[in-house]
Amino acid sequence: MGIFRKRFAAVSPLQAENNQKNAESVEGKIERLFAEAKALPWEDSEKKVTIYTDLLDLITKSDTSANPSAVYRNRGIAYRSLKRYAEAMQDFRAELDLAQRQGDRLRTMQCQQIIEETEASKRKDEIAAAGGEKAEKLQTMDRDKFMVWGEGLEADKAFDRYFADLTDADCDIRAEAARILGESPKAVQRLIAIYQSCRGNDPRRASLAGRVLGRNAAKGSDEMIHAEISRMLYGLDLSFLPCPCVHCGRINRGIPAPPRAPWVPYYHQDNDRGAYAVPVLCDSCGKDFYVVWDQDPR
């Protein structure tokens, strides 16, 4: 009996060590495959998709602590670069579901943001495929977008063109103009200056500028953005609010308002009658409405 016990004791640690090595080799393989996929250029997105698919299979079938969120994110981006939008959206939504179940608010917001960006990319491709004046306009906007990153007369002219497009009759043109202006640090500085100089004497122009800033701050979220965030991002003492359009019901994000505004009851209407009002051009239907306070929130 003692011999058998001794033999068993000699084998059991070895089995445990082999199991440990096998587990470590799985973790190592996951790290290696992930690094290989990330190192590939986007021209090799098909290879990226293949590796990320193998990774997900490995993570799913192995007893590993690896989190598949980053794999879903990166495979989705690879699918998007191949314009395989349905598969990209499936991966982004899988990552979003994981983030929501884990209670990760930051990753949830990031997932919602990348889903919105992917929907916008798909929409632009659909417009380009249809052709026509709208497709040509968007192509011109995309071609000239980096002009607003510079300084001087040409940059100023480009900024003015895109700012004018914020009131275009077409919602896709408005959205593209806001995206281009919001991505340029130089344009953002001009928007801040417009908001500061116009909020007292030209509230509509101030609101147009503030909406671009607000949309950037509120990407991926329908929540209020309080003044602390605005001060950190833009050096502006204001908040950003979501509010549905009085005409079409579509939620409009990033509506600029005084810093106390989130704590004072407000509502929407088709006129500016009230103690304080902010004009809003709806992102969807393009009609004007107002966010109104009965008590001045300044």
Residue frames relative to the residue before (quaternion, step in Angstrom):
aa qw qx qy qz dx dy dz
M 1.0000 0.0000 0.0000 0.0000 0.00 0.00 0.00
G 0.6578 0.5202 -0.3103 0.4476 3.57 1.02 -0.83
I 0.6223 0.5422 -0.3384 0.4519 3.59 1.07 -0.78
F 0.6651 0.5084 -0.3075 0.4523 3.53 0.89 -0.95
R 0.6338 0.5257 -0.3336 0.4589 3.53 1.03 -0.75
K 0.6532 0.5251 -0.3062 0.4514 3.56 1.00 -0.88
R 0.6586 0.5030 -0.3110 0.4653 3.56 0.98 -0.89
F 0.6508 0.5216 -0.3132 0.4542 3.54 0.96 -0.87
A 0.6521 0.5177 -0.3041 0.4629 3.54 1.02 -0.84
A 0.6530 0.5178 -0.3122 0.4561 3.58 1.11 -0.70
V 0.6957 0.4725 -0.2669 0.4706 3.59 1.06 -0.77
S 0.6362 0.5911 -0.3365 0.3641 3.57 0.87 -0.92
P 0.6683 0.4739 -0.3282 0.4702 3.67 0.83 -0.77
L 0.6239 0.5417 -0.3426 0.4471 3.57 1.09 -0.73
Q 0.6375 0.5151 -0.3209 0.4747 3.54 1.01 -0.84
A 0.6415 0.5218 -0.3170 0.4645 3.54 1.01 -0.85
E 0.6568 0.5122 -0.3103 0.4582 3.58 1.01 -0.86
N 0.6482 0.5129 -0.3160 0.4658 3.58 1.02 -0.83
N 0.6312 0.5229 -0.3281 0.4696 3.55 1.03 -0.82
Q 0.6311 0.5346 -0.3221 0.4606 3.57 1.05 -0.84
K 0.6630 0.5067 -0.3063 0.4582 3.59 0.92 -0.91
N 0.6452 0.5217 -0.3226 0.4555 3.55 0.99 -0.88
A 0.6514 0.5109 -0.3120 0.4662 3.56 0.98 -0.87
E 0.6632 0.4986 -0.3021 0.4694 3.56 0.98 -0.84
S 0.6361 0.5288 -0.3430 0.4451 3.60 1.00 -0.71
V 0.6161 0.5307 -0.3477 0.4667 3.60 1.09 -0.66
E 0.6513 0.5047 -0.3082 0.4754 3.57 0.94 -0.90
G 0.6619 0.5106 -0.3054 0.4559 3.56 0.98 -0.86
K 0.6456 0.5161 -0.3200 0.4631 3.55 1.02 -0.80
I 0.6223 0.5375 -0.3344 0.4604 3.57 1.01 -0.79
E 0.6691 0.4936 -0.2997 0.4678 3.59 0.90 -0.93
R 0.6627 0.5126 -0.3121 0.4481 3.59 0.95 -0.89
L 0.6747 0.4950 -0.3017 0.4569 3.60 0.86 -0.93
F 0.6445 0.5210 -0.3230 0.4569 3.56 0.99 -0.84
A 0.6568 0.5025 -0.3059 0.4717 3.58 0.97 -0.86
E 0.6398 0.5295 -0.3245 0.4528 3.59 0.99 -0.82
A 0.6714 0.5011 -0.3002 0.4561 3.57 0.90 -0.93
K 0.6735 0.4973 -0.3017 0.4561 3.59 0.92 -0.89
A 0.6624 0.5261 -0.3062 0.4367 3.60 1.09 -0.70
L 0.5714 0.6022 -0.3873 0.4011 3.60 1.17 -0.43
P 0.4694 -0.6517 0.5048 0.3163 3.63 -1.02 0.69
W 0.6315 -0.5648 0.3700 0.3812 3.56 -1.21 0.48
E 0.5236 0.6157 -0.4170 0.4159 3.58 1.24 -0.25
D 0.7119 0.3971 -0.2361 0.5289 3.58 1.24 -0.47
S 0.1578 0.8360 -0.5126 0.1159 3.58 1.03 0.74
E 0.5801 0.5655 -0.3852 0.4419 3.60 1.10 -0.55
K 0.6561 0.4897 -0.3046 0.4868 3.61 1.01 -0.82
K 0.6060 0.5522 -0.3490 0.4539 3.56 1.06 -0.77
V 0.6539 0.5182 -0.3108 0.4552 3.57 0.89 -0.95
T 0.6515 0.5240 -0.3150 0.4492 3.59 0.93 -0.90
I 0.6843 0.4802 -0.2911 0.4652 3.59 0.87 -0.94
Y 0.6671 0.4928 -0.3124 0.4632 3.59 0.91 -0.87
T 0.6141 0.5331 -0.3481 0.4665 3.60 1.09 -0.64
D 0.6397 0.5069 -0.3140 0.4850 3.60 1.01 -0.82
L 0.6340 0.5422 -0.3226 0.4473 3.57 1.04 -0.81
L 0.6661 0.4980 -0.3044 0.4643 3.56 0.88 -0.93
D 0.6319 0.5262 -0.3222 0.4691 3.57 1.04 -0.79
L 0.6605 0.5116 -0.2946 0.4640 3.57 0.99 -0.89
I 0.6675 0.4966 -0.2992 0.4674 3.59 0.93 -0.90
T 0.6645 0.5235 -0.3018 0.4398 3.57 0.97 -0.90
K 0.7659 0.3969 -0.1945 0.4669 3.58 0.93 -0.93
S 0.6855 0.4778 -0.2775 0.4741 3.59 1.24 -0.24
D 0.4537 -0.6377 0.5464 0.2981 3.52 -1.27 0.53
T 0.3013 0.7630 -0.4987 0.2800 3.54 0.32 1.29
S 0.4692 -0.6774 0.4940 0.2774 3.54 -1.20 0.51
A 0.3934 0.7461 -0.4657 0.2677 3.60 1.29 -0.01
N 0.3203 -0.7362 0.5714 0.1700 3.55 -1.03 0.92
P 0.3456 -0.7798 0.4798 0.2056 3.64 -0.61 1.04
S 0.3967 0.7555 -0.4657 0.2344 3.62 1.24 -0.15
A 0.6987 0.4722 -0.2799 0.4588 3.58 0.80 -1.02
V 0.6220 0.5356 -0.3421 0.4574 3.59 1.12 -0.64
Y 0.6322 0.5099 -0.3270 0.4832 3.57 0.99 -0.81
R 0.6477 0.5297 -0.3200 0.4444 3.59 0.92 -0.93
N 0.7365 0.4387 -0.2488 0.4507 3.58 0.73 -1.07
R 0.6350 0.4941 -0.3511 0.4789 3.60 1.01 -0.65
G 0.6194 0.5454 -0.3429 0.4485 3.58 1.04 -0.72
I 0.6478 0.5069 -0.3152 0.4733 3.58 0.99 -0.83
A 0.6366 0.5188 -0.3255 0.4687 3.58 1.03 -0.79
Y 0.6315 0.5149 -0.3269 0.4788 3.59 0.98 -0.81
R 0.6560 0.5215 -0.3154 0.4452 3.58 0.94 -0.90
S 0.6432 0.5186 -0.3291 0.4572 3.60 0.99 -0.77
L 0.6740 0.4511 -0.2768 0.5154 3.58 1.24 -0.49
K 0.4194 -0.7243 0.4324 0.3355 3.57 1.39 0.00
R 0.4194 0.6459 -0.4995 0.3967 3.55 1.12 0.77
Y 0.1047 -0.8863 0.4490 0.0431 3.51 0.63 1.26
A 0.6224 0.5517 -0.3582 0.4242 3.61 0.96 -0.75
E 0.6874 0.4647 -0.2821 0.4816 3.58 0.93 -0.89
A 0.6106 0.5457 -0.3464 0.4576 3.58 1.07 -0.73
M 0.6822 0.4868 -0.2914 0.4611 3.59 0.86 -0.94
Q 0.6066 0.5510 -0.3536 0.4510 3.58 1.08 -0.66
D 0.6754 0.4807 -0.2909 0.4776 3.60 0.97 -0.84
F 0.6562 0.5064 -0.3198 0.4590 3.59 0.91 -0.86
R 0.6700 0.4825 -0.3042 0.4752 3.60 1.00 -0.75
A 0.5949 0.5399 -0.3649 0.4707 3.60 1.14 -0.55
E 0.6509 0.4937 -0.3110 0.4857 3.58 1.01 -0.81
L 0.6311 0.5351 -0.3271 0.4564 3.59 0.99 -0.82
D 0.6446 0.5223 -0.3214 0.4565 3.58 0.96 -0.86
L 0.6427 0.5151 -0.3166 0.4705 3.60 0.99 -0.82
A 0.6655 0.5130 -0.3014 0.4506 3.56 0.90 -0.95
Q 0.6668 0.4990 -0.3014 0.4642 3.58 0.96 -0.84
R 0.6680 0.4941 -0.3046 0.4657 3.59 0.98 -0.81
Q 0.6932 0.4517 -0.2677 0.4937 3.58 1.15 -0.62
G 0.4417 -0.7182 0.4368 0.3136 3.59 1.29 -0.10
D 0.4043 0.7087 -0.4745 0.3303 3.58 1.20 0.56
R 0.2424 -0.8242 0.4957 0.1274 3.59 -0.03 1.29
L 0.6467 0.5221 -0.3314 0.4465 3.59 0.96 -0.82
R 0.6892 0.4589 -0.2918 0.4788 3.58 0.85 -0.91
T 0.5863 0.5629 -0.3690 0.4508 3.59 1.09 -0.63
M 0.6711 0.4878 -0.2947 0.4742 3.57 0.91 -0.91
Q 0.6350 0.5235 -0.3270 0.4645 3.60 1.01 -0.80
C 0.6464 0.5194 -0.3141 0.4623 3.58 0.99 -0.85
Q 0.6598 0.4996 -0.3074 0.4696 3.57 0.92 -0.89
Q 0.6338 0.5346 -0.3258 0.4543 3.57 1.07 -0.75
I 0.6975 0.4612 -0.2900 0.4655 3.59 0.85 -0.91
I 0.5895 0.5466 -0.3650 0.4696 3.59 1.16 -0.53
E 0.6447 0.5126 -0.3116 0.4738 3.58 0.97 -0.87
E 0.6639 0.5046 -0.3037 0.4608 3.59 0.92 -0.91
T 0.6542 0.5106 -0.3104 0.4637 3.58 1.02 -0.78
E 0.6294 0.5191 -0.3295 0.4751 3.58 1.02 -0.76
A 0.6449 0.5152 -0.3162 0.4677 3.58 1.05 -0.78
S 0.6429 0.5162 -0.3197 0.4670 3.60 1.00 -0.81
K 0.6403 0.5179 -0.3183 0.4696 3.55 0.99 -0.85
R 0.6487 0.5238 -0.3133 0.4546 3.56 0.97 -0.90
K 0.6534 0.5097 -0.3142 0.4631 3.61 0.93 -0.85
D 0.6547 0.5039 -0.3173 0.4656 3.59 0.97 -0.78
E 0.6313 0.5252 -0.3306 0.4652 3.58 1.04 -0.74
I 0.6509 0.5037 -0.3128 0.4741 3.58 1.00 -0.82
A 0.6442 0.5234 -0.3175 0.4585 3.59 0.97 -0.88
A 0.6625 0.5084 -0.3082 0.4556 3.58 0.97 -0.84
A 0.6586 0.5073 -0.3109 0.4607 3.60 1.09 -0.68
G 0.3224 -0.7727 0.4879 0.2467 3.60 1.17 -0.56
G 0.5223 0.6547 -0.4594 0.2960 3.55 -1.29 -0.26
E 0.7681 -0.3870 0.2602 0.4388 3.56 -1.36 -0.01
K 0.6440 0.5319 -0.3254 0.4432 3.56 0.96 -0.84
A 0.6492 0.5079 -0.3124 0.4721 3.58 0.95 -0.84
E 0.6498 0.5114 -0.3122 0.4677 3.59 1.00 -0.82
K 0.6332 0.5339 -0.3233 0.4577 3.57 1.02 -0.84
L 0.6806 0.4812 -0.2897 0.4704 3.59 0.86 -0.92
Q 0.6256 0.5330 -0.3327 0.4624 3.56 1.06 -0.73
T 0.6511 0.5053 -0.3059 0.4767 3.58 1.00 -0.84
M 0.6378 0.5256 -0.3238 0.4606 3.58 0.97 -0.85
D 0.6754 0.4899 -0.2917 0.4677 3.58 0.93 -0.89
R 0.6436 0.5389 -0.3175 0.4410 3.57 1.01 -0.80
D 0.7783 0.3689 -0.1690 0.4791 3.57 0.96 -0.91
K 0.3975 0.7858 -0.4341 0.1898 3.58 1.26 -0.15
F 0.6787 0.5078 -0.3166 0.4258 3.62 0.98 -0.68
M 0.4604 0.6691 -0.4550 0.3651 3.58 1.26 -0.05
V 0.6740 0.4904 -0.3090 0.4580 3.62 1.06 -0.65
W 0.5502 0.5976 -0.4010 0.4235 3.60 1.26 0.08
G 0.6893 0.4937 -0.2756 0.4529 3.58 1.23 -0.34
E 0.4429 -0.6464 0.5409 0.3057 3.51 -1.32 -0.41
G 0.6138 0.5639 -0.4057 0.3750 3.55 -1.26 0.27
L 0.7813 -0.3872 0.2422 0.4254 3.51 -1.39 0.06
E 0.6782 0.4958 -0.3031 0.4498 3.59 0.87 -0.92
A 0.6371 0.5180 -0.3216 0.4715 3.57 1.04 -0.77
D 0.6391 0.5255 -0.3170 0.4636 3.57 1.04 -0.82
K 0.6534 0.5092 -0.3102 0.4664 3.58 0.97 -0.85
A 0.6471 0.5142 -0.3173 0.4650 3.57 0.98 -0.86
F 0.6337 0.5268 -0.3287 0.4614 3.58 0.97 -0.86
D 0.6614 0.5134 -0.3120 0.4490 3.59 0.88 -0.90
R 0.6304 0.5283 -0.3361 0.4589 3.61 1.03 -0.75
Y 0.6985 0.4557 -0.2812 0.4747 3.57 0.84 -0.94
F 0.6214 0.5292 -0.3533 0.4572 3.59 1.02 -0.69
A 0.6346 0.5178 -0.3260 0.4721 3.59 1.03 -0.77
D 0.6383 0.5401 -0.3229 0.4434 3.59 1.09 -0.71
L 0.5202 0.6340 -0.4175 0.3913 3.61 1.22 -0.24
T 0.7327 0.3534 -0.2203 0.5383 3.59 1.24 -0.36
D 0.2973 0.7695 -0.5128 0.2375 3.61 1.21 0.36
A 0.5853 -0.6051 0.4160 0.3438 3.56 -1.16 0.60
D 0.7017 0.4524 -0.2587 0.4859 3.59 1.17 -0.52
C 0.4681 -0.7107 0.4512 0.2688 3.59 -0.76 1.05
D 0.6334 0.5311 -0.3452 0.4445 3.62 1.04 -0.64
I 0.6287 0.5130 -0.3276 0.4840 3.59 1.06 -0.73
R 0.6438 0.5182 -0.3224 0.4616 3.59 0.94 -0.86
A 0.6755 0.5037 -0.2966 0.4495 3.57 0.89 -0.94
E 0.6642 0.4997 -0.3101 0.4614 3.58 0.97 -0.82
A 0.6310 0.5236 -0.3356 0.4638 3.60 1.01 -0.77
A 0.6537 0.5065 -0.3122 0.4676 3.59 0.95 -0.86
R 0.6479 0.5208 -0.3219 0.4531 3.58 0.96 -0.82
I 0.6726 0.5017 -0.2984 0.4548 3.59 0.88 -0.95
L 0.6772 0.4768 -0.2988 0.4742 3.59 0.88 -0.88
G 0.6851 0.5116 -0.2904 0.4297 3.58 0.94 -0.85
E 0.6721 0.5032 -0.2977 0.4543 3.59 1.17 -0.49
S 0.6669 0.4987 -0.2964 0.4676 3.60 1.23 -0.32
P 0.4242 -0.7117 0.4926 0.2664 3.64 -0.62 1.03
K 0.6431 0.5160 -0.3278 0.4612 3.60 1.01 -0.76
A 0.6605 0.4944 -0.3107 0.4720 3.58 0.97 -0.84
V 0.6172 0.5459 -0.3473 0.4477 3.59 1.02 -0.75
Q 0.6397 0.5144 -0.3278 0.4676 3.59 1.00 -0.77
R 0.6407 0.5070 -0.3231 0.4776 3.60 1.03 -0.74
L 0.6426 0.5237 -0.3215 0.4576 3.59 1.02 -0.80
I 0.6211 0.5316 -0.3325 0.4702 3.58 1.03 -0.79
A 0.6591 0.5084 -0.3036 0.4637 3.59 0.96 -0.91
I 0.6391 0.5171 -0.3260 0.4667 3.60 0.98 -0.81
Y 0.6614 0.5062 -0.3213 0.4507 3.58 0.87 -0.91
Q 0.6772 0.5020 -0.2990 0.4472 3.58 0.88 -0.92
S 0.7373 0.4374 -0.2442 0.4532 3.58 0.91 -0.88
C 0.7673 0.4112 -0.1944 0.4521 3.60 1.09 -0.65
R 0.5297 0.6740 -0.4274 0.2871 3.61 1.08 -0.38
G 0.6792 0.4818 -0.3040 0.4628 3.59 1.18 -0.42
N 0.8179 0.2590 -0.1106 0.5017 3.61 1.00 -0.77
D 0.7787 0.1581 -0.1121 0.5967 3.63 1.23 -0.25
P 0.1223 -0.8620 0.4866 0.0715 3.60 0.48 1.19
R 0.6152 0.5445 -0.3687 0.4348 3.62 1.06 -0.58
R 0.6652 0.4819 -0.3063 0.4811 3.59 0.91 -0.89
A 0.6337 0.5235 -0.3296 0.4645 3.57 1.00 -0.80
S 0.6621 0.5138 -0.3068 0.4510 3.58 0.97 -0.85
L 0.6220 0.5383 -0.3411 0.4550 3.59 1.02 -0.77
A 0.6660 0.4824 -0.2921 0.4883 3.57 0.97 -0.90
G 0.6811 0.5063 -0.2893 0.4429 3.56 0.90 -0.94
R 0.6154 0.5598 -0.3528 0.4284 3.59 1.07 -0.66
V 0.6201 0.5257 -0.3560 0.4609 3.60 0.99 -0.71
L 0.6548 0.4966 -0.3034 0.4821 3.56 0.96 -0.90
G 0.6829 0.5062 -0.2874 0.4414 3.55 0.93 -0.91
R 0.6257 0.5289 -0.3477 0.4559 3.60 0.98 -0.75
N 0.6373 0.5242 -0.3292 0.4590 3.58 1.00 -0.79
A 0.6821 0.4907 -0.2853 0.4610 3.56 0.93 -0.92
A 0.7587 0.3940 -0.1898 0.4828 3.59 1.07 -0.75
K 0.2926 0.7780 -0.5172 0.2042 3.63 1.17 0.25
G 0.8360 0.1949 -0.1588 0.4877 3.54 -0.89 0.95
S 0.7675 0.3055 -0.1687 0.5377 3.60 1.22 0.04
D 0.2858 -0.7380 0.5855 0.1757 3.54 -1.15 0.69
E 0.4680 0.6975 -0.4287 0.3327 3.57 1.25 0.23
M 0.6021 -0.5262 0.4511 0.3963 3.54 -1.34 0.24
I 0.2277 -0.7312 0.6251 0.1509 3.55 -1.20 0.66
H 0.2802 -0.8105 0.4936 0.1450 3.57 -0.39 1.20
A 0.7249 -0.4939 0.2847 0.3867 3.53 -1.28 0.49
E 0.5738 0.5983 -0.3893 0.4015 3.61 1.07 -0.60
I 0.6609 0.4957 -0.2978 0.4783 3.57 1.02 -0.82
S 0.6532 0.5227 -0.3110 0.4510 3.58 0.94 -0.89
R 0.6437 0.5123 -0.3246 0.4668 3.57 0.98 -0.79
M 0.6599 0.5113 -0.3004 0.4614 3.56 1.01 -0.82
L 0.7240 0.4488 -0.2445 0.4632 3.60 0.93 -0.92
Y 0.8526 0.1660 -0.0036 0.4955 3.55 0.81 -1.08
G 0.4267 -0.6930 0.4747 0.3351 3.59 1.20 -0.27
L 0.5416 0.6069 -0.3943 0.4276 3.57 1.23 0.49
D 0.3325 -0.7353 0.5582 0.1929 3.55 -1.01 0.84
L 0.4759 0.6284 -0.4808 0.3840 3.57 0.27 1.30
S 0.3452 -0.7019 0.5786 0.2310 3.53 -1.31 0.30
F 0.2830 -0.7284 0.5907 0.2012 3.57 -1.32 0.19
L 0.1494 -0.8221 0.5490 0.0218 3.55 -0.82 1.07
P 0.3227 -0.6820 0.6023 0.2609 3.56 -1.24 0.43
C 0.0988 0.7882 -0.6037 0.0678 3.59 -1.05 0.68
P 0.4284 -0.7001 0.4963 0.2829 3.64 -0.90 0.79
C 0.5403 -0.6058 0.4792 0.3337 3.54 -1.19 0.62
V 0.4785 -0.6789 0.4773 0.2868 3.58 -0.95 0.88
H 0.6840 0.4972 -0.2799 0.4546 3.61 1.18 -0.51
C 0.8353 0.1828 -0.0634 0.5147 3.60 0.71 -1.06
G 0.4863 -0.6985 0.4137 0.3231 3.60 1.22 -0.23
R 0.4761 0.6809 -0.4387 0.3424 3.59 1.25 -0.08
I 0.4532 -0.6734 0.5124 0.2804 3.60 -0.96 0.89
N 0.1380 -0.7591 0.6326 0.0669 3.56 -0.92 0.98
R 0.2438 -0.7922 0.5483 0.1113 3.57 -0.70 1.11
G 0.8317 0.3273 -0.1736 0.4136 3.50 -1.38 0.18
I 0.2861 0.7495 -0.5447 0.2443 3.59 0.98 0.76
P 0.3600 -0.7645 0.4861 0.2225 3.64 -0.52 1.12
A 0.0744 0.7906 -0.5994 0.1008 3.55 -0.96 0.92
P 0.6606 -0.4975 0.3614 0.4307 3.61 -1.20 0.32
P 0.6626 -0.5548 0.3253 0.3839 3.61 -1.11 0.55
R 0.6870 0.4710 -0.2864 0.4734 3.62 1.10 -0.62
A 0.4398 0.7590 -0.4204 0.2321 3.58 1.25 -0.34
P 0.6493 0.5325 -0.3608 0.4058 3.68 0.86 -0.71
W 0.7236 0.4381 -0.2463 0.4731 3.60 1.15 -0.53
V 0.6496 0.4497 -0.3188 0.5237 3.58 1.29 0.10
P 0.5174 -0.6641 0.4265 0.3308 3.65 -0.72 0.97
Y 0.0178 0.7884 -0.6135 0.0409 3.57 -0.99 0.89
Y 0.0893 -0.7795 0.6186 0.0414 3.54 -1.29 0.36
H 0.4314 -0.6905 0.5099 0.2778 3.59 -1.28 0.13
Q 0.0631 0.7774 -0.6235 0.0541 3.53 -1.21 0.63
D 0.5622 -0.6361 0.4189 0.3222 3.59 -1.24 0.22
N 0.7238 0.3076 -0.2537 0.5632 3.59 1.24 0.36
D 0.5282 -0.6733 0.4351 0.2798 3.57 -1.26 0.32
R 0.3565 0.7521 -0.4936 0.2522 3.60 1.17 0.38
G 0.4918 0.6103 -0.4899 0.3817 3.54 -0.62 1.19
A 0.6822 -0.4722 0.3491 0.4355 3.57 -1.28 0.04
Y 0.7824 -0.0264 0.0386 0.6210 3.58 1.15 -0.64
A 0.0064 -0.8125 0.5818 -0.0357 3.59 -0.96 0.84
V 0.1663 -0.7544 0.6276 0.0971 3.54 -1.17 0.71
P 0.3358 -0.7419 0.5378 0.2180 3.62 -0.71 0.99
V 0.0857 -0.7916 0.6048 0.0153 3.56 -1.06 0.83
L 0.2149 -0.7229 0.6417 0.1398 3.55 -1.03 0.88
C 0.4143 -0.7545 0.4485 0.2407 3.59 -0.42 1.22
D 0.4991 -0.6697 0.4718 0.2825 3.57 -0.92 0.94
S 0.7342 0.4442 -0.2285 0.4598 3.56 1.06 -0.74
C 0.8286 0.2427 -0.1204 0.4900 3.60 0.44 -1.19
G 0.4270 -0.7383 0.4400 0.2812 3.61 1.22 -0.28
K 0.5323 0.6061 -0.4246 0.4111 3.58 1.21 0.30
D 0.4881 -0.6609 0.4901 0.2913 3.55 -1.21 0.53
F 0.0937 0.7429 -0.6626 0.0166 3.51 -1.21 0.66
Y 0.3728 -0.7328 0.5319 0.2029 3.57 -1.30 0.12
V 0.2617 -0.6760 0.6593 0.1997 3.50 -1.24 0.66
V 0.0755 -0.8456 0.5257 -0.0538 3.55 -0.57 1.23
W 0.1637 -0.7503 0.6350 0.0841 3.52 -1.19 0.78
D 0.3870 -0.6999 0.5489 0.2433 3.59 -1.03 0.80
Q 0.7300 0.2700 -0.1771 0.6023 3.53 1.29 -0.48
D 0.4919 -0.6851 0.4491 0.2949 3.57 -0.74 1.06
P 0.2586 -0.8171 0.4972 0.1352 3.64 -0.54 1.13
R 0.4770 0.6879 -0.4438 0.3198 3.60 1.20 0.04
